[in-house]
Amino acid sequence: METALALILFACVALSTGEYSPDLIPVPGGMSGTGFTTGYWDCCKPSCSWRENLRNTSADPVTSCAIDGDTVLDPGAMSNCGGGPSYMCSNQQPFVVNSTLAYGFTGASFTGKVDYQLCCGCVLLSFIGELSHKKMVVQVTNTGADAAVNQFDLALPGAGVGINNGCISQWNAPPDGWGKRYGGVDTEAECSQLPWQLQEGCRFRFEFMESVPVPKVNFVQVECPKEIVDRSHCNLK
């Protein structure tokens, strides 16, 4: 009840500003808690793009793309980080809904290890502290062996490549990615180092997220908005 009320109050605040405010619907019995965010963009095929990693086997996996970042490939295509032709699609970057809400995609773990339980599910992230006036709805499209408990590794171009750097073969990125391997570029101006297809997503970290490093969040599972599903073509039911 408290979660549903909080979502209603958030919608009312956004409506009072005259901006578009979508209905965010909590999933009964869904995941919730407190966690923290990091960022990455390694250009590798997301792990939820493999059909065998989906809990809902009737769902389509997250789309993955050819080297152009746009042409959708067969789900069975091998990841470029394993020597194959399949990359993360460029449209799986964050995008702004209104001045206080954005949509995006994330790697996530709720167990502190490789964790596929919420592949294609969505969570509402309510930032704590400096960013407490901002929220994101993100879809879980990836996980990683180096993930911590309740970690959301937001898909943010220019935020670091992490363990793997598939951006070398796709965009001729430096060996450690743009900026630092963990942390990425330090300023919005450095986003110009990225290919134009990824620059808007890079600027998101400095504009919508106001350059706040690794903000903590409260999270609750919600139904995936259509705008997110239209990009990933996957939805956990």
C-alpha positions as CSV (number, residue, x, y, z in Angstrom):
1,M,0.0,0.0,0.0
2,E,2.8,2.5,0.9
3,T,4.6,1.7,-2.4
4,A,1.5,2.3,-4.4
5,L,0.7,5.5,-2.5
6,A,4.3,6.8,-3.2
7,L,3.9,6.1,-6.9
8,I,0.6,8.0,-6.9
9,L,2.1,11.0,-5.1
10,F,5.0,11.0,-7.6
11,A,2.6,11.1,-10.5
12,C,0.7,14.0,-8.9
13,V,3.9,16.0,-8.4
14,A,4.8,15.5,-12.1
15,L,1.4,16.4,-13.2
16,S,1.5,19.6,-11.2
17,T,4.4,20.7,-13.3
18,G,2.4,20.3,-16.5
19,E,4.7,17.6,-17.8
20,Y,3.8,14.2,-19.2
21,S,3.7,11.7,-16.3
22,P,3.2,8.0,-17.0
23,D,1.3,5.6,-14.7
24,L,3.8,3.4,-12.9
25,I,2.2,0.2,-11.7
26,P,3.8,-1.8,-8.9
27,V,4.1,-5.6,-9.4
28,P,2.4,-7.4,-6.5
29,G,4.9,-9.3,-4.5
30,G,7.7,-8.0,-6.7
31,M,11.3,-7.2,-5.8
32,S,12.0,-4.1,-3.6
33,G,14.7,-2.8,-1.3
34,T,17.6,-0.4,-1.1
35,G,20.6,-0.6,-3.4
36,F,23.2,1.4,-5.3
37,T,24.0,2.3,-8.9
38,T,27.1,2.2,-11.0
39,G,27.4,2.6,-14.8
40,Y,28.9,0.7,-17.7
41,W,28.7,0.4,-21.5
42,D,30.9,-2.5,-22.7
43,C,29.2,-3.0,-26.1
44,C,28.9,-6.7,-25.5
45,K,25.6,-8.6,-26.2
46,P,23.5,-8.4,-23.0
47,S,23.1,-11.6,-21.0
48,C,19.3,-11.4,-21.1
49,S,19.6,-11.6,-24.9
50,W,20.1,-15.3,-24.5
51,R,16.7,-17.2,-24.4
52,E,18.0,-19.8,-21.9
53,N,18.6,-17.0,-19.4
54,L,14.9,-15.9,-19.3
55,R,12.7,-17.1,-16.5
56,N,9.7,-16.6,-18.8
57,T,10.6,-18.9,-21.6
58,S,7.7,-17.7,-23.8
59,A,9.1,-14.1,-23.9
60,D,11.4,-12.9,-26.6
61,P,15.0,-12.2,-25.3
62,V,16.4,-8.7,-25.2
63,T,17.4,-7.6,-28.7
64,S,21.0,-7.5,-29.7
65,C,22.4,-5.9,-32.8
66,A,25.0,-6.1,-35.5
67,I,28.2,-3.9,-35.4
68,D,26.2,-0.9,-36.6
69,G,24.3,-1.0,-33.2
70,D,21.0,-0.9,-35.1
71,T,20.4,-4.0,-37.2
72,V,18.7,-6.6,-34.9
73,L,20.3,-10.1,-35.0
74,D,19.1,-13.6,-34.3
75,P,19.0,-14.3,-30.5
76,G,21.3,-17.3,-31.1
77,A,24.2,-15.1,-32.5
78,M,27.3,-15.2,-30.4
79,S,28.4,-12.1,-28.5
80,N,31.2,-10.1,-30.0
81,C,32.9,-10.4,-26.6
82,G,33.1,-14.1,-27.3
83,G,34.2,-13.7,-30.9
84,G,30.8,-13.4,-32.5
85,P,28.9,-10.7,-34.4
86,S,26.4,-9.6,-31.7
87,Y,26.6,-6.3,-29.8
88,M,24.5,-4.2,-27.4
89,C,21.9,-2.2,-29.4
90,S,22.6,1.6,-29.4
91,N,19.0,2.4,-28.5
92,Q,19.4,0.7,-25.1
93,Q,20.6,4.0,-23.7
94,P,18.7,6.1,-21.1
95,F,16.2,8.6,-22.3
96,V,14.4,11.4,-20.5
97,V,10.6,11.3,-19.9
98,N,10.2,14.5,-18.0
99,S,12.4,16.7,-15.7
100,T,12.3,14.2,-12.8
101,L,11.8,10.8,-14.6
102,A,13.9,8.9,-17.1
103,Y,13.8,5.4,-18.6
104,G,16.7,3.1,-19.2
105,F,18.4,-0.3,-19.0
106,T,20.6,-1.9,-16.4
107,G,22.6,-4.8,-15.4
108,A,21.5,-6.0,-12.0
109,S,22.1,-8.6,-9.3
110,F,20.0,-9.2,-6.2
111,T,22.2,-12.0,-4.9
112,G,25.8,-10.7,-5.3
113,K,26.6,-13.1,-8.2
114,V,25.3,-13.8,-11.7
115,D,21.6,-13.4,-11.4
116,Y,19.0,-13.9,-14.1
117,Q,15.9,-14.0,-11.9
118,L,14.6,-10.6,-13.1
119,C,15.8,-10.6,-16.8
120,C,13.4,-8.3,-18.7
121,G,11.7,-7.1,-15.5
122,C,11.6,-3.4,-14.6
123,V,12.2,-1.6,-11.4
124,L,11.6,2.0,-10.3
125,L,14.8,3.5,-8.9
126,S,14.2,6.4,-6.5
127,F,17.5,8.1,-5.9
128,I,18.6,9.0,-2.4
129,G,20.5,12.1,-1.3
130,E,21.6,14.7,-3.8
131,L,19.4,13.1,-6.6
132,S,16.3,12.5,-4.4
133,H,14.2,14.6,-6.8
134,K,14.9,12.2,-9.7
135,K,13.7,8.7,-10.5
136,M,14.4,6.1,-13.2
137,V,12.5,3.1,-14.5
138,V,15.1,0.6,-15.8
139,Q,14.7,-2.8,-17.4
140,V,17.1,-5.5,-16.3
141,T,18.9,-6.6,-19.5
142,N,22.2,-7.8,-18.1
143,T,24.1,-9.2,-15.2
144,G,27.8,-9.7,-14.4
145,A,30.1,-11.9,-12.4
146,D,31.4,-8.9,-10.5
147,A,28.0,-7.6,-9.4
148,A,27.2,-7.0,-5.7
149,V,23.9,-7.5,-3.9
150,N,21.2,-5.0,-5.1
151,Q,23.6,-3.4,-7.5
152,F,22.2,-1.6,-10.6
153,D,24.8,-1.2,-13.2
154,L,23.1,1.4,-15.5
155,A,23.7,1.2,-19.2
156,L,25.4,4.5,-19.7
157,P,27.8,5.1,-22.7
158,G,31.1,6.5,-21.5
159,A,30.6,5.3,-17.9
160,G,33.3,2.6,-18.2
161,V,33.6,-0.7,-19.9
162,G,34.3,-2.8,-16.9
163,I,35.6,-6.4,-17.3
164,N,35.0,-6.6,-21.1
165,N,35.6,-4.0,-23.8
166,G,33.6,-5.0,-26.9
167,C,33.7,-1.3,-27.9
168,I,37.2,-1.8,-29.4
169,S,35.8,-3.9,-32.3
170,Q,32.6,-2.0,-32.7
171,W,33.7,1.7,-32.3
172,N,37.6,1.5,-32.3
173,A,37.5,2.5,-28.6
174,P,40.8,2.8,-26.6
175,P,41.9,-0.4,-24.8
176,D,40.4,0.7,-21.5
177,G,37.4,2.4,-23.1
178,W,36.7,6.1,-23.1
179,G,38.2,7.6,-20.0
180,K,38.9,5.1,-17.2
181,R,37.9,1.4,-17.5
182,Y,35.9,1.8,-14.3
183,G,34.2,5.2,-14.2
184,G,34.6,6.3,-17.8
185,V,34.9,9.9,-18.8
186,D,35.0,12.6,-16.2
187,T,33.3,15.5,-17.9
188,E,30.5,16.1,-20.3
189,A,32.9,17.6,-22.9
190,E,34.7,14.2,-23.1
191,C,31.5,12.7,-24.4
192,S,32.6,14.0,-27.8
193,Q,35.2,11.2,-27.8
194,L,32.4,8.7,-28.3
195,P,30.7,7.9,-31.6
196,W,27.8,10.2,-32.2
197,Q,25.4,7.3,-31.7
198,L,26.3,7.1,-28.1
199,Q,26.9,10.7,-27.2
200,E,23.4,11.5,-26.0
201,G,23.5,8.6,-23.5
202,C,26.9,9.8,-22.3
203,R,25.6,13.3,-21.6
204,F,22.7,11.8,-19.6
205,R,25.0,11.1,-16.7
206,F,26.1,14.8,-16.5
207,E,22.7,16.3,-17.3
208,F,19.8,14.3,-15.9
209,M,22.0,12.6,-13.2
210,E,23.8,15.9,-12.5
211,S,27.2,14.2,-12.3
212,V,26.4,12.6,-9.0
213,P,28.7,9.5,-8.6
214,V,27.2,6.1,-7.8
215,P,23.9,7.4,-6.2
216,K,22.1,5.0,-3.8
217,V,18.5,4.1,-4.5
218,N,15.3,2.7,-3.1
219,F,13.8,0.3,-5.7
220,V,10.5,-1.4,-6.3
221,Q,9.5,-3.7,-9.2
222,V,7.0,-2.2,-11.6
223,E,5.4,-3.2,-14.9
224,C,7.6,-2.3,-17.8
225,P,6.5,0.8,-19.7
226,K,5.7,0.3,-23.4
227,E,8.5,2.8,-24.4
228,I,11.1,0.5,-22.8
229,V,9.6,-2.7,-24.2
230,D,9.5,-1.2,-27.7
231,R,13.3,-0.8,-27.5
232,S,14.3,-4.2,-26.0
233,H,11.3,-6.3,-27.3
234,C,11.4,-8.2,-24.0
235,N,8.9,-8.1,-21.1
236,L,8.8,-10.2,-18.0
237,K,5.2,-11.3,-17.3
